[in-house]
Amino acid sequence: MKVFTLKYASTTLHFGNNVVSENLAKYLNNCKRVVLATGKRSAKLSGVFDDVVKILAEKGIEYEVFNDITPNP
């Protein structure tokens, strides 16, 4: 997948292979706790969830998981 960034107002979205492992850590400065909002399966199946949790653990950041998001048909 081609790597690209989409910016809208103050929001920046990164797309592509390895964007989590390459970009997440730089956005976590001064974070003490985060919420991971995800659906029931896709984040786990893709491995992204585990990548994020590993980075959070390495930085000593607490997190809560909200995985009850209803899929959009």
C-alpha positions as CSV (number, residue, x, y, z in Angstrom):
1,M,0.0,0.0,0.0
2,K,1.2,3.4,-0.9
3,V,2.1,5.6,2.2
4,F,0.3,8.9,2.3
5,T,-0.9,11.6,4.8
6,L,-4.2,13.4,4.8
7,K,-4.4,16.7,6.7
8,Y,-7.7,18.4,7.5
9,A,-7.8,21.3,10.0
10,S,-5.8,20.2,13.0
11,T,-6.2,16.5,12.2
12,T,-3.5,14.4,10.5
13,L,-4.2,10.9,9.3
14,H,-1.4,8.5,8.1
15,F,-2.1,5.6,5.7
16,G,0.1,2.8,4.5
17,N,2.3,0.0,5.7
18,N,4.2,0.5,9.0
19,V,2.7,4.0,9.7
20,V,1.7,3.0,13.2
21,S,5.2,1.8,14.2
22,E,6.9,4.7,12.4
23,N,4.6,7.6,13.5
24,L,2.8,6.8,16.7
25,A,5.7,7.3,19.2
26,K,6.2,10.9,18.1
27,Y,2.6,11.8,18.9
28,L,2.7,10.4,22.4
29,N,5.0,13.0,24.0
30,N,3.5,14.2,27.3
31,C,0.7,11.5,27.2
32,K,-0.1,9.7,30.4
33,R,-3.2,7.8,29.3
34,V,-5.0,7.1,26.0
35,V,-8.2,5.4,24.8
36,L,-8.0,2.9,22.0
37,A,-11.4,3.0,20.2
38,T,-11.8,0.0,17.8
39,G,-14.3,-2.4,16.4
40,K,-14.5,-6.0,17.5
41,R,-12.0,-7.7,15.1
42,S,-10.2,-5.9,12.4
43,A,-7.6,-4.1,14.5
44,K,-6.7,-7.4,16.2
45,L,-6.6,-9.4,13.0
46,S,-4.4,-6.8,11.2
47,G,-1.9,-6.7,14.1
48,V,-2.2,-3.0,14.5
49,F,-3.8,-3.3,17.9
50,D,-0.8,-5.3,19.2
51,D,1.6,-2.8,17.6
52,V,0.0,0.1,19.4
53,V,-0.2,-1.7,22.7
54,K,3.5,-2.5,22.5
55,I,4.5,1.1,21.8
56,L,2.3,2.3,24.7
57,A,3.9,-0.3,27.1
58,E,7.4,0.8,26.0
59,K,6.5,4.4,26.8
60,G,4.8,3.5,30.1
61,I,1.4,5.0,28.9
62,E,-1.8,3.6,30.5
63,Y,-4.6,2.8,28.1
64,E,-8.3,1.8,28.1
65,V,-9.8,-0.2,25.3
66,F,-13.3,0.6,23.9
67,N,-14.0,-2.1,21.4
68,D,-17.8,-1.8,21.2
69,I,-18.0,0.3,18.0
70,T,-20.8,-0.8,15.7
71,P,-19.7,-1.4,12.1
72,N,-21.1,0.9,9.5
73,P,-22.9,-1.3,7.0
